[in-house]
Amino acid sequence: MGRNNLTNYYAPTDVIFGPGAEMQLGKALKKYGAKRVLVHYGSERIVKNGFLGKLLALIDEEGIYHVEFGGVVPNPRLSLAKQGIELYRKENLDFILAIGGGSVIDSAKCIAYGTCYDGDVWDIYSRKADPVAASPLGCVLTMAAAGSEMSDSSVITNEDGWLKRGFSSDYIRLKFALMNPELTMTLPPYQTAAATVDIMMHTMERYFVKDTIPLTEEFQLALCRKVKEAGAKALQDPKDYNARADLMWGSSVSHNSFMNLGNSVRGDWASHQIEHELSGIFDVAHGAGLAVIWPAWAKYILKDAPEKFAKFGYRVLDVEPTGDALADGKAAIEAMEEFYRSIGMPTRLSEMNIFPTEEQIERMAESCTFFGTRTLGGDLRTLYKEDLKAIYYLAK
Amino acid sequence: MGRNNLTNYYAPTDVIFGPGAEMQLGKALKKYGAKRVLVHYGSERIVKNGFLGKLLALIDEEGIYHVEFGGVVPNPRLSLAKQGIELYRKENLDFILAIGGGSVIDSAKCIAYGTCYDGDVWDIYSRKADPVAASPLGCVLTMAAAGSEMSDSSVITNEDGWLKRGFSSDYIRLKFALMNPELTMTLPPYQTAAATVDIMMHTMERYFVKDTIPLTEEFQLALCRKVKEAGAKALQDPKDYNARADLMWGSSVSHNSFMNLGNSVRGDWASHQIEHELSGIFDVAHGAGLAVIWPAWAKYILKDAPEKFAKFGYRVLDVEPTGDALADGKAAIEAMEEFYRSIGMPTRLSEMNIFPTEEQIERMAESCTFFGTRTLGGDLRTLYKEDLKAIYYLAK
């Protein structure tokens, strides 16, 4: 390994982690100057089971005004975020609290951008405008997967054309994140499994690059190994605190830029982009989509970095070294597929009853490259439209 | 492992890492609103070799006013910091830039507290007063060891009685840290070795606790192993970029609270406190002092947590498991001493020509416990004055 580019680690989110972390909500909002809060959430489940009420009581205790705004769905929608922007303005609010996981936080981030931008917030996600500010945000995390609680990224889906677009900037780093792993113990197994895939993938995107510093590579491998273990354990015993804690902290660390410190590039991100087009059209769970896309991407890219795949196999997946990096790399991809299957994740589109037409594949590959205006991939290999089509075909 | 207390991770420092990172100085100062900067440093070496001039030119380019203030020595002194406080006030400055390692940063932190406190800044370090603010800080890191660049802690020595005291708060978290590992390639071998000890120790203090989450324990072990390797490599080849990078990033991560996320307690810290008294009186390099104190502490504490010591041995020091945790723990301590010796560090006070009198040991043990007003140690074992004396004797 050699000398790398300048990299940045900036993750200013104030994390409170452990049992009962959500009980610090009133104090956290006060600490960060919130006076009029948009309380953003997803399904009405947290209304019915009393969880929202418990949190609102904590906010009331501090004399902080709040307006509730729910309805976020997985792959959060632009139209809802736009309603949130209107509500925030109408009510003259000054802080956005997300209660939920990545979808709610990403919807909140879109609102945060939109409330500080005069035009259509989609301009930012479609790269027509640069944000110059965002409203302050915090969260009570109830799902661990996307890592949005500490990341600079957000993803939103525009129903007009079902375009799913991500945008990253430091403006929407959360002020605080209250993380109680116990809150994730009641998640459905499918969601826990999909989360495991997603968390590992955020680090895998950063691991599969040409070069990094040895300490960061060690952290990357350590995270992938422990999150894999934790995912399997949480599925066996949903109330395993340590497994839930590893998944939750793993989700944050995996995506807060810690795992690319010293990297030659921030990450590869091709698998993510390829999957985004997929879940934009077919509305599959992001983690499940990744479990399908990654093996296809990996098989396509393997010959460009066999040693990297082989090492991943040895350290994360207990692949036995044979002395042949290409063979071991192939074994690593197979072991990964086996792990995905073992936690009930699909590894082919057909297993999700998705049979994309040629036209759909063409369209996804087109959209992935922003209609030919960009390529995909990190520094292992640059991917063009034809490469993307080949990967979608491999995923069928 | 079970459920733990609430823990906090908050490390808002904006890190720019890699070759040439210091060239971002002007931009970083501007980004964080600096207009009138106290440029704080140690020896005149950086004046003579032109490094300071290069940095001042970058500051000038942004039209930022600056006043230079050098003279920091290892185990930085209260009297110098007080001069800095006066200068900062007289010149009506608004930002403190530290150029150096832990000593300069800690001196800068003391100035940062003092400029926002009306009384004697020692009141804060001696727990007579709580700070309510601190002036903003940034650094160009030229030495990697103390981790002060991302930590909330600072240590200062009061020449009046040679009392060495630490104080921690979020007020003195740096705004930015520019980290170029290449700048550390010219450090004397002794300093590199002492740094290796110190960096590992910041994580060891956090590892030797009753309980944490598996992911954090894995990160702790990964850091200790890689920093140990990097220290040995940097001594063999001072220009090994990856070794210098691992030491530098290791120094930050080891002490920025990342390594105690999910811990039952923030850390043990007995070794550090015991060493502080030592280097307060004898003015030894902090890392060398730790290499002497840790084995003595470890032998004293081993029976309280044999499995923890054994695991450390297996994962960090290649100790072969025998099935007997106590024996393996003992082997781990011996392997650690062997490593210390291999990098030229002392493991006994006598090797540093320090032969403390009974009276001096009594005095250090007294001072360590704040004259009987506090105990030392984390949750593995509480240490009282008599325990501390025993540890100092073991270190002779």
Interface residues (C-beta under 8 A of the other chain):
Chain A: M1 G2 R3 N4 N5 L6 T7 N8 Y9 Y10 A11 P12 T13 D14 V15 I16 F17 G18 P19 G20 A21 Q24 I213 P214 L215 T216 E218 F219 A222 L223 R225 K226 V227 E229 A230 Y241 N242 A245 D246 W249 G250 V253 F258 L261 G262
Chain B: M1 G2 R3 N4 N5 L6 T7 N8 Y9 Y10 A11 P12 T13 D14 V15 I16 F17 G18 P19 G20 A21 Q24 I213 P214 L215 T216 E218 F219 A222 L223 R225 K226 V227 E229 A230 Y241 N242 A245 D246 W249 G250 V253 F258 L261 G262
